[in-house]
Amino acid sequence: MYPKDNVIIADAHEYLRKHFRNFEFIWASPPCPTHSVLQMTRFYSEKLKFPDMTLYQEIIWLQKFYKGAWVIENVKPYYTPLIPPTFSIGRHYFWSSEKIDTSMFKEKTEYTKIRDNIRKMANMYCFDINKLKIIDKRKALRNCVHPEIGKYILNKIIEKRVIKI
């Protein structure tokens, strides 16, 4: 979508560890399937998995070693989070270097209402769903953070930190 962007293809977790000092702002979204309430539907299945602790590794790492602004986003888990989130919006938790007032976002956002309709979701994110080269397009779209929410959070962090973007 943004041909002038520098795209790095690597293990994001390892890239963060090696290069975190090179950035003024970091937004991470570690894998969420093993934290999701969907995991509870696998209770009697061989597909039941341990939670992927990458989420907490990254939160702790950024809290202790990173001096810039950061946000980590993930779904609300089926368990009580090991590290309480800084704030939440809809079905997402956010851990952040900054506390942000999110009271203007109601629990039932536009995203929540249409998340099961792939075409409406793709239109909301402003890209052509047919160009996605992935198998489960619905899952990919459901994992996106609504652009207005992401923009709001970024703008609030810029205001608080005076980041030059």
N, C-alpha and C positions, 0 to 999 in steps of 0.2 A: 504493500500500500504506500510505502514511503521510500521510493527508490534511492534517495540520497542518504538515507540512514546507513550507519555502519552496523551491520548485523554480525553478531558473534555466534558461531555455532560451537557450543561446548557444553560440558556439564556445568549447569548454572551454579550449583552448590560449590563445586571446586573453583569455578571462576570467581565467585564471591570471595572465597577464602584468600585467593592469590591477589586479587585486584581491588579490594574494597577501598583502599586508600586513594585510588585514582578518581573517585567520584565525590561530588558535593551532595548528591541525593541518590538513594537506593530504594527501589520498589521491588519487593520479592513476593512471589506467590508459590511457595513450595507445593509439591503434590498433595492433593487433599482427599483422594478416594478412601484412604484408610482411616480418616478422621470423620468422614461424613456419616450422618444418620443412616445412610444406605447400608453401611457396614452391618447394622443390626439385622437387616434382612438375611444376612448370610450366617446367622447364628448356628444353624444345623448343617452348614455346607463346608466342603473342603476349601471353598474360596475365602473363608474368614481369614483375615490377615492381621498381624500386629500393626499398631499405628506406626507410620513412618515418622521417626523422630527428627527428621531433617528440619521440620518446622521449628521445633524448640532449639535445636542447635543454632539455627540462624538468628533467632530472637536473642539468645544469650550472647552469641558472638557480637552482634551489632550493639547490644546494650553495653558490653564491656570494652570493646575495642574500637568502635567506629565513632568518630567525632562529628560526622556530618548528620544530615537529616535522613531519616529512613522510615519506611512503612513495610510491614509484612501483612499480607492479606491471606485469609483462609476461610473455609466454611466453618460455621458453628459446629463443633464436634458432638458426638454422641455421649461424650464424657465431660466432666468438669475440667476445663483447661488447666494444665499444669502451671502455666503462667497466665494470669488474668489479662484479657485484652485491654488495650488502652481505650478503645471505643468499638461500637458495632453499628452496622447498618444492614437492615433486612436479615438475610441469612448468612452474612459475612461478619467475621471478627477481624479487627485490625489491631496490630501491635505497632507502636510508633514511637519515635523520639519526641513527638509533640502530642499533647492532649488537644483534641479538636472538638468543638461543639457540633454535634450532628443532630441536634434536636429537630431541625427542619425536615429531616428525612423520616417519613412515617414507616412503620413496619411493613405495610403493603405498598411497596413502590411499584411504579409502572413495570419495572423489570420482573418483579415477582408475579404480577398478574399475567404476563405474556410469555413466561419462560418456557412453556411447553410448545409454543408455536414457532417453529424454526424460521419461517419467512419473516414473521414480525420481529423476531429477535435479531435477525441479520439486518433488517432495515433499521432497527434501533441503533445498531453498531456501525451502520453506514458502510457495509461492504457486501460484495456479491458472494452469497453462500456457495454458488456453483464453482467459484475459483478456489475454494478450500480443498486441499488435497489430503483430506483426512477421512477416516471411515465414519466415526461417530460425530457428525456435525452438531447434533443437538447437545451432546455432552460438552463439546468444545465451547459452544455458545453459552451454556449454563455456567461455565467456569469463568466467563468474562466478568469483569467488574464494569458496571454501567459507566459509560464515558463521562457523564455528568458528575457522578460520584467521584470518580478518579480525578477529574479536573478540579472539583471542589476541594478535595483533600490536598492535592498538589498546591493549589492557590493558597490555602490556609498555611501550609508549611512554608511557602515562599514568603508570605506576610510575616510569619513568626521568625524565620531564620535569615531573611533577606538574601535568598539564594539567587544567583544570577543565572537564569536559564534562557 
